[in-house]
Amino acid sequence: MRRLSDILLPVALLCLLGALGSWAFWFFAVIAASFGFERPFNYFQYLRLPLWSVALPVSGMLALLPLALRLAFTPAASAKKRKAAELEDRRRGAKEGRDRYRLRPV
């Protein structure tokens, strides 16, 4: 499983960077189209970036799925080593401080 994570983590990182790059190009194309320049938006459609902007994040999620499932279903080693908490009498400290503030008959 270690070798699988060594392969899938760079793939997921590339998918993330590709999705961010397609978003940046989309943002540039929309801003350019709002000023009347249609050529970046035509390139955006020609390169099928709407398809890639959906496919890259999905493939990144699928690449990270085995790692997430392994982390979710392996038992934690630290949970076995914990000791049961010892009970404390917390009322004792509260009773001692309370006596100072009580009204006493004069």
CYANA upper distance limits for C-alpha pairs under 8 A (distance plus 0.5 A):
  1 MET  CA      5 SER  CA      6.90
  2 ARG  CA      6 ASP  CA      6.86
  3 ARG  CA      7 ILE  CA      6.95
  4 LEU  CA      8 LEU  CA      6.57
  5 SER  CA      9 LEU  CA      6.32
  5 SER  CA     67 LEU  CA      7.33
  6 ASP  CA     10 PRO  CA      7.83
  7 ILE  CA     11 VAL  CA      7.25
  8 LEU  CA     12 ALA  CA      6.57
  8 LEU  CA     63 ALA  CA      6.15
  8 LEU  CA     64 LEU  CA      7.24
  9 LEU  CA     13 LEU  CA      6.67
  9 LEU  CA     63 ALA  CA      8.06
  9 LEU  CA     64 LEU  CA      7.61
 10 PRO  CA     14 LEU  CA      6.59
 11 VAL  CA     15 CYS  CA      6.70
 11 VAL  CA     60 GLY  CA      7.49
 11 VAL  CA     63 ALA  CA      7.52
 12 ALA  CA     16 LEU  CA      6.70
 12 ALA  CA     59 SER  CA      8.10
 12 ALA  CA     60 GLY  CA      4.93
 12 ALA  CA     61 MET  CA      7.76
 12 ALA  CA     63 ALA  CA      6.39
 12 ALA  CA     64 LEU  CA      7.08
 13 LEU  CA     17 LEU  CA      6.70
 13 LEU  CA     60 GLY  CA      7.99
 14 LEU  CA     18 GLY  CA      6.47
 15 CYS  CA     19 ALA  CA      6.60
 15 CYS  CA     56 LEU  CA      5.61
 15 CYS  CA     57 PRO  CA      6.62
 15 CYS  CA     59 SER  CA      7.49
 15 CYS  CA     60 GLY  CA      5.74
 16 LEU  CA     20 LEU  CA      6.72
 16 LEU  CA     56 LEU  CA      7.65
 16 LEU  CA     57 PRO  CA      6.90
 16 LEU  CA     60 GLY  CA      7.21
 17 LEU  CA     21 GLY  CA      6.54
 18 GLY  CA     22 SER  CA      6.63
 18 GLY  CA     53 SER  CA      8.46
 18 GLY  CA     56 LEU  CA      7.23
 19 ALA  CA     23 TRP  CA      6.66
 19 ALA  CA     52 TRP  CA      8.06
 19 ALA  CA     53 SER  CA      5.98
 19 ALA  CA     54 VAL  CA      8.44
 19 ALA  CA     56 LEU  CA      6.30
 19 ALA  CA     57 PRO  CA      6.75
 20 LEU  CA     24 ALA  CA      6.69
 21 GLY  CA     25 PHE  CA      6.76
 22 SER  CA     26 TRP  CA      6.56
 22 SER  CA     49 LEU  CA      6.96
 22 SER  CA     52 TRP  CA      8.03
 22 SER  CA     53 SER  CA      6.45
 23 TRP  CA     27 PHE  CA      6.58
 23 TRP  CA     53 SER  CA      7.60
 24 ALA  CA     28 PHE  CA      6.68
 25 PHE  CA     29 ALA  CA      6.55
 25 PHE  CA     44 PHE  CA      8.01
 26 TRP  CA     30 VAL  CA      6.62
 26 TRP  CA     41 PHE  CA      8.19
 26 TRP  CA     44 PHE  CA      7.44
 27 PHE  CA     31 ILE  CA      6.69
 28 PHE  CA     32 ALA  CA      6.50
 28 PHE  CA     40 PRO  CA      8.17
 29 ALA  CA     33 ALA  CA      6.47
 29 ALA  CA     38 GLU  CA      8.38
 29 ALA  CA     40 PRO  CA      5.48
 29 ALA  CA     41 PHE  CA      5.37
 29 ALA  CA     44 PHE  CA      7.66
 30 VAL  CA     34 SER  CA      6.69
 30 VAL  CA     41 PHE  CA      7.37
 31 ILE  CA     35 PHE  CA      7.20
 32 ALA  CA     36 GLY  CA      7.00
 32 ALA  CA     37 PHE  CA      5.70
 32 ALA  CA     38 GLU  CA      7.57
 32 ALA  CA     40 PRO  CA      7.54
 32 ALA  CA     41 PHE  CA      8.35
 33 ALA  CA     37 PHE  CA      5.35
 33 ALA  CA     38 GLU  CA      5.75
 33 ALA  CA     40 PRO  CA      8.11
 33 ALA  CA     41 PHE  CA      7.20
 38 GLU  CA     42 ASN  CA      6.76
 39 ARG  CA     43 TYR  CA      6.79
 40 PRO  CA     44 PHE  CA      6.61
 41 PHE  CA     45 GLN  CA      6.84
 42 ASN  CA     46 TYR  CA      6.52
 43 TYR  CA     47 LEU  CA      6.50
 44 PHE  CA     48 ARG  CA      6.96
 44 PHE  CA     49 LEU  CA      6.23
 44 PHE  CA     50 PRO  CA      8.25
 45 GLN  CA     49 LEU  CA      6.89
 45 GLN  CA     50 PRO  CA      7.79
 48 ARG  CA     52 TRP  CA      7.08
 49 LEU  CA     53 SER  CA      6.29
 50 PRO  CA     54 VAL  CA      7.14
 51 LEU  CA     55 ALA  CA      6.59
 52 TRP  CA     56 LEU  CA      6.20
 53 SER  CA     57 PRO  CA      7.55
 54 VAL  CA     58 VAL  CA      7.00
 55 ALA  CA     59 SER  CA      6.56
 56 LEU  CA     60 GLY  CA      6.62
 57 PRO  CA     61 MET  CA      6.65
 58 VAL  CA     62 LEU  CA      6.70
 59 SER  CA     63 ALA  CA      6.55
 60 GLY  CA     64 LEU  CA      6.82
 61 MET  CA     65 LEU  CA      6.57
 62 LEU  CA     66 PRO  CA      8.29
 64 LEU  CA     68 ALA  CA      6.76
 65 LEU  CA     69 LEU  CA      6.58
 66 PRO  CA     70 ARG  CA      6.61
 67 LEU  CA     71 LEU  CA      6.78
 68 ALA  CA     72 ALA  CA      6.58
 69 LEU  CA     73 PHE  CA      6.60
 70 ARG  CA     74 THR  CA      6.47
 76 ALA  CA     80 LYS  CA      8.03
 77 ALA  CA     81 LYS  CA      7.64
 78 SER  CA     82 ARG  CA      7.15
 90 ARG  CA     94 ALA  CA      7.45
 91 ARG  CA     95 LYS  CA      6.62
 92 ARG  CA     96 GLU  CA      7.01
 93 GLY  CA     97 GLY  CA      7.07
 94 ALA  CA     98 ARG  CA      6.71
 95 LYS  CA     99 ASP  CA      7.27
 96 GLU  CA    100 ARG  CA      8.31
 97 GLY  CA    101 TYR  CA      8.12
 98 ARG  CA    102 ARG  CA      7.22
